[in-house]
Amino acid sequence: MRYLLFIYPDKSVDLTAEQRAEPASEAATVRVRHGEVQIGHGPVSEAEHQISGFNMLDCADLDEALEVAAKHPVAAFGTLELRRFAEA
């Protein structure tokens, strides 16, 4: 089974420069509406929790995915979310 592991940093934790390598402020958004491409600067949401990255996991089941997630370095200072997804 495949899982997406979304990474959410905890803003109350002081991170090193290496841990902050992909700031949300450098994000860009792309939408197509009525045939026109709209490009925005910054993250989709200014919400308290923003995805800072993701990993794709190939695991036997959710238990294995949870075990892998618990070993991820960000688990020590952020939140990780697992979502199962089907291959096309």
C-alpha positions, 0 to 999 in steps of 0.5 A, spaced: 500 500 500 502 506 498 501 512 503 503 520 503 506 522 509 505 530 510 510 534 514 507 539 518 512 543 522 511 546 529 512 553 529 513 554 536 520 550 535 526 553 534 529 550 527 536 550 524 537 553 518 537 546 515 531 544 518 528 550 515 530 549 508 523 550 504 519 556 507 512 556 506 513 563 504 517 561 497 511 557 495 507 558 489 500 556 487 497 554 480 490 554 478 486 554 471 480 557 471 476 558 465 482 556 461 486 562 464 492 560 468 492 564 475 499 564 479 499 566 486 505 567 490 506 564 497 502 558 500 495 556 499 493 558 506 495 562 511 493 557 516 496 555 522 498 548 520 502 548 513 505 542 509 512 543 509 513 537 505 511 530 503 514 523 502 511 517 499 511 510 503 510 503 500 508 499 506 505 493 507 499 496 511 498 502 516 501 499 522 508 499 518 507 506 515 506 508 522 512 505 524 516 508 518 513 515 520 515 514 527 522 514 525 522 520 521 526 526 523 521 531 523 517 527 528 521 529 534 519 537 532 513 537 528 507 533 526 506 527 520 500 525 517 499 519 513 494 518 507 493 512 503 492 513 496 491 509 490 495 508 484 492 510 477 
